[in-house]
């Protein structure tokens, strides 16, 4: 299993799902397309209390002014805001 990112932000998107945002400095030099492909269609979110396997609906990668990549993953509506408590880490399953 490979670490994708540490979660720094969690927001519900009505009628879409939950977006989790995070960073991984090891990916800062990768292209957006490479990061999106590397994340894949399924992830596991590890919190202090649980491991939550879930599908990935969409991935957005934005570059900050300092050159770091911010990664945002849209999760399905079945995932609730309360399911993801910080600190959380997202892992790829493939």
Secondary structure, 3 states (H helix, E strand, C coil): CEEEEEEEEEEEECCCEEEEEEECHHHCCCCHHHHHHHHCCEEEEECCCCEEEEEEEEEEEEECCCCCEEEEEEECCCCCHHHCCCCCEEEECC
